Amino acid sequence: MKVTLRQRKKGNKISLYLDIYDKGKREYEYLGLYLKPTPEKGSLSKAQKDENKKILDLAEHIRSKKHLEAQNNFYGFRDKEKQKGKFYEFFDVLTEKKNESLGNYGNLNAVRIMLKEYDPKEVTFERLNREWVQGLKDYLNTQAKTKTGEPISLNTRYNYFNQLRAALKQAVKEGLLQSNPADYVEPFKQDDVQREFLTLEEVQKLANTHCRNETLKKMLLFSCLTGLRWSDIEKLKWSEIQFSENLGNFIRFGQKKTSGAETLPIAEEARALLGEQKGADER
């Protein structure tokens, strides 16, 4: 990358501009700075020469700054090549990185499908601006449907938009965007969700109901009795099921969602659902 300060005569002034050359490609950037030309007869006055020197010093400062920015990849053809990158391919990579978590993967995949429905054309990073994001928000508000043809809920709109905003934020971190266009669009407000819970009578009824998959039934009842998430129950090992005189039966485990260590006392009924203890590393 080479940035050169050049001059070009325009009428009765000399215009200053930058000649930016990189890998066989050339761009010009006019600085809006002008020098006073030497008259055909005579010479410039001392004041005019001093003024020209100040303008040249300023232009050289701009050239040096532009050259430094180019070296740091903040400006130039490499950034423009990045902007031609395909956003949907970038989003696919983010989705695959979440493959370890089935919930996150399914969520991102649903957003990916919605994006293609909104704009099936090839979307490059240079197309991602405030108008594109606003158009997506309008689409979620008026056209996006569930599989049954119903309008998607406010919380689904909130979730989809936030997933897009997070992806654009990651693109900024990786130097693919200079700023996040979603920051300039008012986000959806999250709807108040009424939390549902089972009464003791309902849990007892559930325990007495026949289920073809007895293991699945026990896991559900264990979740009801302990409050553990499905993802935490699924990865429990026998080494995490412990007993002490003070606490009785308890679980010492790391939460998958928060990665924090937890100690959770459990009732005898919950322990009984686990059956006979096996090897420490078994589930």
C-alpha atoms as an extended CHARMM CRD file, in Angstrom:
* protein
*
       283  EXT
         1         1  MET       CA              0.0000000000        0.0000000000        0.0000000000  PROA      1               0.0000000000
         2         2  LYS       CA              1.4030000000        3.3900000000       -1.0520000000  PROA      2               0.0000000000
         3         3  VAL       CA             -0.1930000000        6.7870000000       -0.3970000000  PROA      3               0.0000000000
         4         4  THR       CA              1.3230000000        9.7040000000       -2.3270000000  PROA      4               0.0000000000
         5         5  LEU       CA              0.4640000000       13.4090000000       -2.1090000000  PROA      5               0.0000000000
         6         6  ARG       CA              0.0290000000       14.8970000000       -5.5950000000  PROA      6               0.0000000000
         7         7  GLN       CA             -0.9040000000       18.2280000000       -7.1620000000  PROA      7               0.0000000000
         8         8  ARG       CA             -3.1310000000       19.0620000000      -10.1200000000  PROA      8               0.0000000000
         9         9  LYS       CA             -3.7720000000       22.4780000000      -11.6020000000  PROA      9               0.0000000000
        10        10  LYS       CA             -7.4460000000       23.4110000000      -11.7260000000  PROA      10              0.0000000000
        11        11  GLY       CA             -8.1250000000       26.8280000000      -13.2090000000  PROA      11              0.0000000000
        12        12  ASN       CA             -6.2590000000       29.4310000000      -11.2090000000  PROA      12              0.0000000000
        13        13  LYS       CA             -5.6070000000       27.0620000000       -8.2800000000  PROA      13              0.0000000000
        14        14  ILE       CA             -3.5610000000       23.9330000000       -7.5930000000  PROA      14              0.0000000000
        15        15  SER       CA             -5.6270000000       21.1240000000       -6.0810000000  PROA      15              0.0000000000
        16        16  LEU       CA             -4.0230000000       18.6700000000       -3.6640000000  PROA      16              0.0000000000
        17        17  TYR       CA             -5.0760000000       15.0010000000       -3.6980000000  PROA      17              0.0000000000
        18        18  LEU       CA             -3.9390000000       11.5670000000       -2.5160000000  PROA      18              0.0000000000
        19        19  ASP       CA             -2.8790000000        8.8710000000       -4.9700000000  PROA      19              0.0000000000
        20        20  ILE       CA             -3.6010000000        5.5510000000       -3.2040000000  PROA      20              0.0000000000
        21        21  TYR       CA             -2.0900000000        2.4750000000       -4.8320000000  PROA      21              0.0000000000
        22        22  ASP       CA             -2.4570000000       -1.1190000000       -3.6620000000  PROA      22              0.0000000000
        23        23  LYS       CA             -1.8250000000       -4.3860000000       -5.5280000000  PROA      23              0.0000000000
        24        24  GLY       CA             -2.3190000000       -2.9170000000       -8.9940000000  PROA      24              0.0000000000
        25        25  LYS       CA             -5.3980000000       -0.8900000000       -8.0340000000  PROA      25              0.0000000000
        26        26  ARG       CA             -5.4450000000        2.8860000000       -7.7620000000  PROA      26              0.0000000000
        27        27  GLU       CA             -7.7950000000        5.3490000000       -6.0810000000  PROA      27              0.0000000000
        28        28  TYR       CA             -7.7440000000        9.1250000000       -5.7920000000  PROA      28              0.0000000000
        29        29  GLU       CA             -8.9600000000       11.2010000000       -2.8700000000  PROA      29              0.0000000000
        30        30  TYR       CA             -9.2060000000       14.9640000000       -3.2570000000  PROA      30              0.0000000000
        31        31  LEU       CA             -8.5190000000       16.8380000000       -0.0330000000  PROA      31              0.0000000000
        32        32  GLY       CA            -10.3260000000       20.1130000000       -0.7460000000  PROA      32              0.0000000000
        33        33  LEU       CA             -7.0310000000       21.9640000000       -0.2040000000  PROA      33              0.0000000000
        34        34  TYR       CA             -5.5710000000       24.3770000000       -2.7560000000  PROA      34              0.0000000000
        35        35  LEU       CA             -2.2270000000       26.1200000000       -3.3140000000  PROA      35              0.0000000000
        36        36  LYS       CA             -1.7190000000       29.4920000000       -4.9040000000  PROA      36              0.0000000000
        37        37  PRO       CA              0.1720000000       28.9830000000       -8.2040000000  PROA      37              0.0000000000
        38        38  THR       CA              3.2680000000       30.9960000000       -9.0790000000  PROA      38              0.0000000000
        39        39  PRO       CA              2.3140000000       33.8390000000      -11.4200000000  PROA      39              0.0000000000
        40        40  GLU       CA              3.6170000000       33.7110000000      -15.0020000000  PROA      40              0.0000000000
        41        41  LYS       CA              5.4470000000       36.9370000000      -14.3230000000  PROA      41              0.0000000000
        42        42  GLY       CA              6.9700000000       37.6190000000      -10.9630000000  PROA      42              0.0000000000
        43        43  SER       CA              6.7790000000       35.3940000000       -7.8670000000  PROA      43              0.0000000000
        44        44  LEU       CA              4.6370000000       34.7080000000       -4.8160000000  PROA      44              0.0000000000
        45        45  SER       CA              4.8260000000       37.1140000000       -1.9220000000  PROA      45              0.0000000000
        46        46  LYS       CA              6.2600000000       35.9210000000        1.3950000000  PROA      46              0.0000000000
        47        47  ALA       CA              2.7390000000       35.7620000000        2.8940000000  PROA      47              0.0000000000
        48        48  GLN       CA              1.5330000000       33.6220000000       -0.0280000000  PROA      48              0.0000000000
        49        49  LYS       CA              4.5290000000       31.2950000000        0.3110000000  PROA      49              0.0000000000
        50        50  ASP       CA              3.8860000000       30.9420000000        4.0450000000  PROA      50              0.0000000000
        51        51  GLU       CA              0.2290000000       30.1640000000        3.3610000000  PROA      51              0.0000000000
        52        52  ASN       CA              1.1780000000       27.5210000000        0.7840000000  PROA      52              0.0000000000
        53        53  LYS       CA              3.5970000000       25.9440000000        3.2600000000  PROA      53              0.0000000000
        54        54  LYS       CA              0.9020000000       25.6840000000        5.9160000000  PROA      54              0.0000000000
        55        55  ILE       CA             -1.4680000000       24.0110000000        3.4220000000  PROA      55              0.0000000000
        56        56  LEU       CA              1.2450000000       21.5830000000        2.2820000000  PROA      56              0.0000000000
        57        57  ASP       CA              2.0750000000       20.6930000000        5.8860000000  PROA      57              0.0000000000
        58        58  LEU       CA             -1.6080000000       19.9830000000        6.5410000000  PROA      58              0.0000000000
        59        59  ALA       CA             -1.9020000000       17.8520000000        3.3970000000  PROA      59              0.0000000000
        60        60  GLU       CA              1.2080000000       15.8930000000        4.3540000000  PROA      60              0.0000000000
        61        61  HSD       CA             -0.2500000000       15.2860000000        7.8220000000  PROA      61              0.0000000000
        62        62  ILE       CA             -3.4200000000       13.9080000000        6.2090000000  PROA      62              0.0000000000
        63        63  ARG       CA             -1.3380000000       11.7130000000        3.8740000000  PROA      63              0.0000000000
        64        64  SER       CA              0.7060000000       10.2950000000        6.7760000000  PROA      64              0.0000000000
        65        65  LYS       CA             -2.4360000000        9.5790000000        8.8040000000  PROA      65              0.0000000000
        66        66  LYS       CA             -4.1010000000        7.8990000000        5.8110000000  PROA      66              0.0000000000
        67        67  HSD       CA             -1.0190000000        5.7920000000        5.1990000000  PROA      67              0.0000000000
        68        68  LEU       CA             -0.9460000000        4.6910000000        8.8570000000  PROA      68              0.0000000000
        69        69  GLU       CA             -4.6500000000        3.8130000000        8.7460000000  PROA      69              0.0000000000
        70        70  ALA       CA             -4.0550000000        1.8000000000        5.5920000000  PROA      70              0.0000000000
        71        71  GLN       CA             -1.2700000000       -0.1350000000        7.2690000000  PROA      71              0.0000000000
        72        72  ASN       CA             -3.6080000000       -0.9360000000       10.1570000000  PROA      72              0.0000000000
        73        73  ASN       CA             -6.2500000000       -2.1110000000        7.6940000000  PROA      73              0.0000000000
        74        74  PHE       CA             -8.7390000000        0.6270000000        8.6210000000  PROA      74              0.0000000000
        75        75  TYR       CA             -8.7790000000        2.0160000000        5.1130000000  PROA      75              0.0000000000
        76        76  GLY       CA             -8.1770000000        0.9080000000        1.5610000000  PROA      76              0.0000000000
        77        77  PHE       CA             -8.8770000000       -1.8860000000       -0.8360000000  PROA      77              0.0000000000
        78        78  ARG       CA             -8.6410000000       -4.6970000000        1.7080000000  PROA      78              0.0000000000
        79        79  ASP       CA            -11.5590000000       -3.2320000000        3.6690000000  PROA      79              0.0000000000
        80        80  LYS       CA            -13.5030000000       -2.8800000000        0.4450000000  PROA      80              0.0000000000
        81        81  GLU       CA            -12.8480000000       -6.5190000000       -0.3650000000  PROA      81              0.0000000000
        82        82  LYS       CA            -14.1500000000       -7.4590000000        3.0830000000  PROA      82              0.0000000000
        83        83  GLN       CA            -17.3020000000       -5.4380000000        2.4830000000  PROA      83              0.0000000000
        84        84  LYS       CA            -17.9890000000       -7.5760000000       -0.5960000000  PROA      84              0.0000000000
        85        85  GLY       CA            -18.1270000000      -10.6450000000        1.6540000000  PROA      85              0.0000000000
        86        86  LYS       CA            -21.4340000000      -12.5130000000        1.9480000000  PROA      86              0.0000000000
        87        87  PHE       CA            -23.2990000000      -11.8580000000        5.1780000000  PROA      87              0.0000000000
        88        88  TYR       CA            -25.4020000000      -15.0320000000        5.0340000000  PROA      88              0.0000000000
        89        89  GLU       CA            -22.2640000000      -17.1750000000        4.8090000000  PROA      89              0.0000000000
        90        90  PHE       CA            -20.8930000000      -15.3410000000        7.8470000000  PROA      90              0.0000000000
        91        91  PHE       CA            -24.1790000000      -15.9830000000        9.6900000000  PROA      91              0.0000000000
        92        92  ASP       CA            -23.9730000000      -19.6880000000        8.7610000000  PROA      92              0.0000000000
        93        93  VAL       CA            -20.5390000000      -19.8950000000       10.3860000000  PROA      93              0.0000000000
        94        94  LEU       CA            -21.8910000000      -18.3030000000       13.5680000000  PROA      94              0.0000000000
        95        95  THR       CA            -24.7590000000      -20.8050000000       13.5400000000  PROA      95              0.0000000000
        96        96  GLU       CA            -22.4320000000      -23.7970000000       13.1930000000  PROA      96              0.0000000000
        97        97  LYS       CA            -20.3330000000      -22.5500000000       16.1220000000  PROA      97              0.0000000000
        98        98  LYS       CA            -23.4640000000      -22.9230000000       18.2810000000  PROA      98              0.0000000000
        99        99  ASN       CA            -23.9340000000      -26.5310000000       17.1720000000  PROA      99              0.0000000000
       100       100  GLU       CA            -22.9910000000      -27.8410000000       20.6190000000  PROA      100             0.0000000000
       101       101  SER       CA            -26.1240000000      -26.2590000000       22.0600000000  PROA      101             0.0000000000
       102       102  LEU       CA            -29.1950000000      -27.6170000000       20.3040000000  PROA      102             0.0000000000
       103       103  GLY       CA            -31.3740000000      -24.7650000000       21.5730000000  PROA      103             0.0000000000
       104       104  ASN       CA            -29.0460000000      -21.9940000000       20.3710000000  PROA      104             0.0000000000
       105       105  TYR       CA            -28.4240000000      -23.7650000000       17.0550000000  PROA      105             0.0000000000
       106       106  GLY       CA            -32.1370000000      -24.1680000000       16.3570000000  PROA      106             0.0000000000
       107       107  ASN       CA            -32.7660000000      -20.5460000000       17.2940000000  PROA      107             0.0000000000
       108       108  LEU       CA            -30.0720000000      -19.1860000000       14.9840000000  PROA      108             0.0000000000
       109       109  ASN       CA            -31.1490000000      -21.5120000000       12.1950000000  PROA      109             0.0000000000
       110       110  ALA       CA            -34.7050000000      -20.1590000000       12.4510000000  PROA      110             0.0000000000
       111       111  VAL       CA            -33.3080000000      -16.6200000000       12.1680000000  PROA      111             0.0000000000
       112       112  ARG       CA            -31.2840000000      -17.6820000000        9.1100000000  PROA      112             0.0000000000
       113       113  ILE       CA            -34.4260000000      -18.9970000000        7.3970000000  PROA      113             0.0000000000
       114       114  MET       CA            -36.2610000000      -15.7740000000        8.2350000000  PROA      114             0.0000000000
       115       115  LEU       CA            -33.4360000000      -13.6480000000        6.7710000000  PROA      115             0.0000000000
       116       116  LYS       CA            -33.6370000000      -15.5140000000        3.4620000000  PROA      116             0.0000000000
       117       117  GLU       CA            -37.3950000000      -15.0030000000        3.4100000000  PROA      117             0.0000000000
       118       118  TYR       CA            -36.9340000000      -11.2720000000        3.9890000000  PROA      118             0.0000000000
       119       119  ASP       CA            -34.1470000000      -10.8250000000        1.4260000000  PROA      119             0.0000000000
       120       120  PRO       CA            -33.3830000000      -13.8810000000       -0.7390000000  PROA      120             0.0000000000
       121       121  LYS       CA            -30.7400000000      -11.9880000000       -2.7470000000  PROA      121             0.0000000000
       122       122  GLU       CA            -27.0350000000      -12.2310000000       -2.0220000000  PROA      122             0.0000000000
       123       123  VAL       CA            -26.4390000000       -9.8200000000        0.8560000000  PROA      123             0.0000000000
       124       124  THR       CA            -22.9430000000       -8.3520000000        1.0720000000  PROA      124             0.0000000000
       125       125  PHE       CA            -21.6620000000       -6.4060000000        4.0610000000  PROA      125             0.0000000000
       126       126  GLU       CA            -21.6990000000       -3.1840000000        2.0450000000  PROA      126             0.0000000000
       127       127  ARG       CA            -25.4970000000       -3.6020000000        1.6940000000  PROA      127             0.0000000000
       128       128  LEU       CA            -25.9860000000       -3.8020000000        5.4460000000  PROA      128             0.0000000000
       129       129  ASN       CA            -27.1010000000       -0.3270000000        6.4690000000  PROA      129             0.0000000000
       130       130  ARG       CA            -29.8040000000        1.2460000000        8.6250000000  PROA      130             0.0000000000
       131       131  GLU       CA            -32.3870000000        1.0290000000        5.8350000000  PROA      131             0.0000000000
       132       132  TRP       CA            -31.8090000000       -2.7200000000        5.3850000000  PROA      132             0.0000000000
       133       133  VAL       CA            -32.1750000000       -3.3750000000        9.1150000000  PROA      133             0.0000000000
       134       134  GLN       CA            -35.2590000000       -1.1520000000        9.3390000000  PROA      134             0.0000000000
       135       135  GLY       CA            -36.7530000000       -3.0880000000        6.4380000000  PROA      135             0.0000000000
       136       136  LEU       CA            -36.1310000000       -6.3190000000        8.3220000000  PROA      136             0.0000000000
       137       137  LYS       CA            -37.8610000000       -4.9470000000       11.4060000000  PROA      137             0.0000000000
       138       138  ASP       CA            -40.8610000000       -3.8980000000        9.2980000000  PROA      138             0.0000000000
       139       139  TYR       CA            -40.9310000000       -7.3960000000        7.7620000000  PROA      139             0.0000000000
       140       140  LEU       CA            -40.9950000000       -9.0010000000       11.2150000000  PROA      140             0.0000000000
       141       141  ASN       CA            -43.8270000000       -6.6700000000       12.2070000000  PROA      141             0.0000000000
       142       142  THR       CA            -46.0540000000       -7.1610000000        9.1860000000  PROA      142             0.0000000000
       143       143  GLN       CA            -45.1480000000      -10.2470000000        7.1200000000  PROA      143             0.0000000000
       144       144  ALA       CA            -43.2220000000      -12.8830000000        9.0810000000  PROA      144             0.0000000000
       145       145  LYS       CA            -45.3580000000      -15.9680000000        9.7970000000  PROA      145             0.0000000000
       146       146  THR       CA            -45.1590000000      -19.1540000000       11.8290000000  PROA      146             0.0000000000
       147       147  LYS       CA            -45.3140000000      -22.5810000000       10.1610000000  PROA      147             0.0000000000
       148       148  THR       CA            -49.0820000000      -22.5120000000       10.6710000000  PROA      148             0.0000000000
       149       149  GLY       CA            -49.3870000000      -19.1570000000        8.9020000000  PROA      149             0.0000000000
       150       150  GLU       CA            -49.9540000000      -17.0870000000       12.0280000000  PROA      150             0.0000000000
       151       151  PRO       CA            -48.0700000000      -13.8090000000       12.6790000000  PROA      151             0.0000000000
       152       152  ILE       CA            -45.0330000000      -14.4340000000       14.8710000000  PROA      152             0.0000000000
       153       153  SER       CA            -45.2670000000      -13.3100000000       18.5050000000  PROA      153             0.0000000000
       154       154  LEU       CA            -43.7180000000      -10.1320000000       19.8810000000  PROA      154             0.0000000000
       155       155  ASN       CA            -41.1530000000      -12.1690000000       21.8190000000  PROA      155             0.0000000000
       156       156  THR       CA            -40.1650000000      -14.0340000000       18.6490000000  PROA      156             0.0000000000
       157       157  ARG       CA            -39.6930000000      -10.7090000000       16.8660000000  PROA      157             0.0000000000
       158       158  TYR       CA            -37.6520000000       -9.4790000000       19.8380000000  PROA      158             0.0000000000
       159       159  ASN       CA            -35.5100000000      -12.6320000000       19.7790000000  PROA      159             0.0000000000
       160       160  TYR       CA            -34.9310000000      -12.6580000000       15.9900000000  PROA      160             0.0000000000
       161       161  PHE       CA            -33.9560000000       -8.9930000000       15.9290000000  PROA      161             0.0000000000
       162       162  ASN       CA            -31.5350000000       -9.4150000000       18.8480000000  PROA      162             0.0000000000
       163       163  GLN       CA            -29.9090000000      -12.4250000000       17.1700000000  PROA      163             0.0000000000
       164       164  LEU       CA            -29.3380000000      -10.3140000000       14.0550000000  PROA      164             0.0000000000
       165       165  ARG       CA            -27.9530000000       -7.4370000000       16.1210000000  PROA      165             0.0000000000
       166       166  ALA       CA            -25.5380000000       -9.8180000000       17.8820000000  PROA      166             0.0000000000
       167       167  ALA       CA            -24.3320000000      -11.1580000000       14.5100000000  PROA      167             0.0000000000
       168       168  LEU       CA            -23.7460000000       -7.6320000000       13.2020000000  PROA      168             0.0000000000
       169       169  LYS       CA            -21.8780000000       -6.7690000000       16.4100000000  PROA      169             0.0000000000
       170       170  GLN       CA            -19.5940000000       -9.7580000000       15.8140000000  PROA      170             0.0000000000
       171       171  ALA       CA            -19.0240000000       -8.5780000000       12.2280000000  PROA      171             0.0000000000
       172       172  VAL       CA            -17.8680000000       -5.2090000000       13.6110000000  PROA      172             0.0000000000
       173       173  LYS       CA            -15.4340000000       -6.9970000000       15.9490000000  PROA      173             0.0000000000
       174       174  GLU       CA            -13.9870000000       -8.9100000000       13.0090000000  PROA      174             0.0000000000
       175       175  GLY       CA            -13.5250000000       -5.7620000000       10.9360000000  PROA      175             0.0000000000
       176       176  LEU       CA            -16.2200000000       -6.6190000000        8.3850000000  PROA      176             0.0000000000
       177       177  LEU       CA            -18.3510000000       -3.5980000000        9.3180000000  PROA      177             0.0000000000
       178       178  GLN       CA            -17.2790000000       -0.2030000000       10.6240000000  PROA      178             0.0000000000
       179       179  SER       CA            -20.3820000000        0.1230000000       12.8150000000  PROA      179             0.0000000000
       180       180  ASN       CA            -23.4870000000       -1.8640000000       13.6980000000  PROA      180             0.0000000000
       181       181  PRO       CA            -26.4370000000       -0.5740000000       11.6100000000  PROA      181             0.0000000000
       182       182  ALA       CA            -28.8660000000       -2.1670000000       14.0860000000  PROA      182             0.0000000000
       183       183  ASP       CA            -27.7410000000        0.3970000000       16.6840000000  PROA      183             0.0000000000
       184       184  TYR       CA            -29.6140000000        3.0400000000       14.6740000000  PROA      184             0.0000000000
       185       185  VAL       CA            -32.9200000000        1.1400000000       14.5950000000  PROA      185             0.0000000000
       186       186  GLU       CA            -35.2740000000        1.0720000000       17.5870000000  PROA      186             0.0000000000
       187       187  PRO       CA            -35.3650000000       -2.5390000000       18.8680000000  PROA      187             0.0000000000
       188       188  PHE       CA            -38.4890000000       -4.4840000000       19.7850000000  PROA      188             0.0000000000
       189       189  LYS       CA            -39.6650000000       -4.3840000000       23.3640000000  PROA      189             0.0000000000
       190       190  GLN       CA            -39.9350000000       -7.7430000000       25.0760000000  PROA      190             0.0000000000
       191       191  ASP       CA            -43.4520000000       -8.8490000000       25.8940000000  PROA      191             0.0000000000
       192       192  ASP       CA            -44.3370000000       -9.7140000000       29.4790000000  PROA      192             0.0000000000
       193       193  VAL       CA            -44.4620000000      -13.4990000000       29.7620000000  PROA      193             0.0000000000
       194       194  GLN       CA            -46.7830000000      -15.2140000000       32.1930000000  PROA      194             0.0000000000
       195       195  ARG       CA            -44.7440000000      -18.0040000000       33.7410000000  PROA      195             0.0000000000
       196       196  GLU       CA            -46.6060000000      -21.3150000000       34.0080000000  PROA      196             0.0000000000
       197       197  PHE       CA            -45.9790000000      -23.8420000000       36.7780000000  PROA      197             0.0000000000
       198       198  LEU       CA            -47.3760000000      -27.1840000000       37.9070000000  PROA      198             0.0000000000
       199       199  THR       CA            -49.2320000000      -27.5450000000       41.1870000000  PROA      199             0.0000000000
       200       200  LEU       CA            -48.4020000000      -30.4190000000       43.5440000000  PROA      200             0.0000000000
       201       201  GLU       CA            -51.6150000000      -32.1730000000       42.4890000000  PROA      201             0.0000000000
       202       202  GLU       CA            -50.6370000000      -31.8730000000       38.8230000000  PROA      202             0.0000000000
       203       203  VAL       CA            -47.1590000000      -33.3050000000       39.5090000000  PROA      203             0.0000000000
       204       204  GLN       CA            -48.7340000000      -36.2380000000       41.3620000000  PROA      204             0.0000000000
       205       205  LYS       CA            -51.1390000000      -36.8050000000       38.4800000000  PROA      205             0.0000000000
       206       206  LEU       CA            -48.1950000000      -36.7170000000       36.0870000000  PROA      206             0.0000000000
       207       207  ALA       CA            -46.3640000000      -39.3130000000       38.2040000000  PROA      207             0.0000000000
       208       208  ASN       CA            -49.3810000000      -41.6440000000       38.0010000000  PROA      208             0.0000000000
       209       209  THR       CA            -49.8050000000      -41.2450000000       34.2410000000  PROA      209             0.0000000000
       210       210  HSD       CA            -48.4920000000      -43.9830000000       31.9390000000  PROA      210             0.0000000000
       211       211  CYS       CA            -45.6280000000      -43.0110000000       29.6260000000  PROA      211             0.0000000000
       212       212  ARG       CA            -44.0660000000      -45.2480000000       26.9680000000  PROA      212             0.0000000000
       213       213  ASN       CA            -40.6280000000      -43.7630000000       27.7360000000  PROA      213             0.0000000000
       214       214  GLU       CA            -40.0760000000      -44.3400000000       31.4490000000  PROA      214             0.0000000000
       215       215  THR       CA            -36.6570000000      -42.6210000000       31.4230000000  PROA      215             0.0000000000
       216       216  LEU       CA            -38.1380000000      -39.4760000000       29.8990000000  PROA      216             0.0000000000
       217       217  LYS       CA            -40.8990000000      -39.4870000000       32.5240000000  PROA      217             0.0000000000
       218       218  LYS       CA            -38.3810000000      -39.7780000000       35.3670000000  PROA      218             0.0000000000
       219       219  MET       CA            -36.2960000000      -36.9210000000       33.9540000000  PROA      219             0.0000000000
       220       220  LEU       CA            -39.3640000000      -34.6930000000       33.7950000000  PROA      220             0.0000000000
       221       221  LEU       CA            -40.3810000000      -35.5340000000       37.3610000000  PROA      221             0.0000000000
       222       222  PHE       CA            -36.7860000000      -34.9880000000       38.5120000000  PROA      222             0.0000000000
       223       223  SER       CA            -36.8900000000      -31.5570000000       36.8720000000  PROA      223             0.0000000000
       224       224  CYS       CA            -40.1630000000      -30.7300000000       38.6500000000  PROA      224             0.0000000000
       225       225  LEU       CA            -38.7340000000      -31.7740000000       42.0360000000  PROA      225             0.0000000000
       226       226  THR       CA            -35.3470000000      -30.0510000000       41.6720000000  PROA      226             0.0000000000
       227       227  GLY       CA            -35.9390000000      -27.1180000000       39.3250000000  PROA      227             0.0000000000
       228       228  LEU       CA            -33.0270000000      -28.2130000000       37.1310000000  PROA      228             0.0000000000
       229       229  ARG       CA            -32.9960000000      -27.4780000000       33.4220000000  PROA      229             0.0000000000
       230       230  TRP       CA            -33.2070000000      -30.3350000000       30.9440000000  PROA      230             0.0000000000
       231       231  SER       CA            -29.6660000000      -29.5580000000       29.7200000000  PROA      231             0.0000000000
       232       232  ASP       CA            -28.2990000000      -29.8800000000       33.2750000000  PROA      232             0.0000000000
       233       233  ILE       CA            -30.1340000000      -33.1420000000       33.9660000000  PROA      233             0.0000000000
       234       234  GLU       CA            -28.9640000000      -34.6550000000       30.6840000000  PROA      234             0.0000000000
       235       235  LYS       CA            -25.2780000000      -34.2110000000       31.5690000000  PROA      235             0.0000000000
       236       236  LEU       CA            -25.4450000000      -35.2090000000       35.2530000000  PROA      236             0.0000000000
       237       237  LYS       CA            -22.8750000000      -37.7870000000       36.3820000000  PROA      237             0.0000000000
       238       238  TRP       CA            -23.0340000000      -40.0560000000       39.4290000000  PROA      238             0.0000000000
       239       239  SER       CA            -19.9670000000      -38.3180000000       40.8570000000  PROA      239             0.0000000000
       240       240  GLU       CA            -22.1440000000      -35.1990000000       41.1890000000  PROA      240             0.0000000000
       241       241  ILE       CA            -24.8030000000      -37.0020000000       43.2730000000  PROA      241             0.0000000000
       242       242  GLN       CA            -23.5460000000      -36.7470000000       46.8570000000  PROA      242             0.0000000000
       243       243  PHE       CA            -24.6880000000      -37.2350000000       50.4540000000  PROA      243             0.0000000000
       244       244  SER       CA            -23.6890000000      -35.7010000000       53.7860000000  PROA      244             0.0000000000
       245       245  GLU       CA            -25.0990000000      -35.8400000000       57.3300000000  PROA      245             0.0000000000
       246       246  ASN       CA            -25.7140000000      -32.0770000000       57.2750000000  PROA      246             0.0000000000
       247       247  LEU       CA            -27.2210000000      -31.6500000000       53.7960000000  PROA      247             0.0000000000
       248       248  GLY       CA            -28.6110000000      -35.0960000000       53.1440000000  PROA      248             0.0000000000
       249       249  ASN       CA            -28.8180000000      -35.8110000000       49.4100000000  PROA      249             0.0000000000
       250       250  PHE       CA            -27.4750000000      -33.0350000000       47.2010000000  PROA      250             0.0000000000
       251       251  ILE       CA            -26.0460000000      -32.3760000000       43.7590000000  PROA      251             0.0000000000
       252       252  ARG       CA            -22.7180000000      -30.6080000000       43.2060000000  PROA      252             0.0000000000
       253       253  PHE       CA            -22.6220000000      -29.6420000000       39.5590000000  PROA      253             0.0000000000
       254       254  GLY       CA            -21.7040000000      -26.9870000000       36.9850000000  PROA      254             0.0000000000
       255       255  GLN       CA            -24.5720000000      -25.2910000000       35.1860000000  PROA      255             0.0000000000
       256       256  LYS       CA            -24.3260000000      -25.5850000000       31.4180000000  PROA      256             0.0000000000
       257       257  LYS       CA            -25.9070000000      -22.1820000000       30.8180000000  PROA      257             0.0000000000
       258       258  THR       CA            -23.9400000000      -20.1250000000       33.3660000000  PROA      258             0.0000000000
       259       259  SER       CA            -20.8280000000      -22.3460000000       33.7820000000  PROA      259             0.0000000000
       260       260  GLY       CA            -21.0890000000      -21.7220000000       37.5300000000  PROA      260             0.0000000000
       261       261  ALA       CA            -20.7060000000      -24.3690000000       40.2440000000  PROA      261             0.0000000000
       262       262  GLU       CA            -23.8720000000      -25.0880000000       42.2450000000  PROA      262             0.0000000000
       263       263  THR       CA            -24.7780000000      -27.0960000000       45.3420000000  PROA      263             0.0000000000
       264       264  LEU       CA            -28.4100000000      -28.1830000000       45.2670000000  PROA      264             0.0000000000
       265       265  PRO       CA            -30.0410000000      -30.1850000000       48.0790000000  PROA      265             0.0000000000
       266       266  ILE       CA            -32.6340000000      -32.6500000000       46.7330000000  PROA      266             0.0000000000
       267       267  ALA       CA            -35.5250000000      -34.4910000000       48.3350000000  PROA      267             0.0000000000
       268       268  GLU       CA            -35.6000000000      -38.2480000000       48.9330000000  PROA      268             0.0000000000
       269       269  GLU       CA            -38.2490000000      -38.5720000000       46.2180000000  PROA      269             0.0000000000
       270       270  ALA       CA            -35.9210000000      -36.9520000000       43.6840000000  PROA      270             0.0000000000
       271       271  ARG       CA            -32.9970000000      -39.1740000000       44.7080000000  PROA      271             0.0000000000
       272       272  ALA       CA            -35.2030000000      -42.2640000000       44.4100000000  PROA      272             0.0000000000
       273       273  LEU       CA            -35.9560000000      -41.4040000000       40.7740000000  PROA      273             0.0000000000
       274       274  LEU       CA            -32.2450000000      -41.7920000000       39.9470000000  PROA      274             0.0000000000
       275       275  GLY       CA            -32.1960000000      -45.4560000000       40.9520000000  PROA      275             0.0000000000
       276       276  GLU       CA            -29.1380000000      -47.4400000000       41.9510000000  PROA      276             0.0000000000
       277       277  GLN       CA            -25.8000000000      -45.6020000000       41.8480000000  PROA      277             0.0000000000
       278       278  LYS       CA            -23.3410000000      -46.5510000000       39.1080000000  PROA      278             0.0000000000
       279       279  GLY       CA            -19.7560000000      -45.6080000000       38.2680000000  PROA      279             0.0000000000
       280       280  ALA       CA            -18.6330000000      -42.0350000000       39.0460000000  PROA      280             0.0000000000
       281       281  ASP       CA            -18.2720000000      -41.0190000000       35.3880000000  PROA      281             0.0000000000
       282       282  GLU       CA            -21.4870000000      -42.6690000000       34.2210000000  PROA      282             0.0000000000
       283       283  ARG       CA            -24.6950000000      -40.7650000000       33.6020000000  PROA      283             0.0000000000
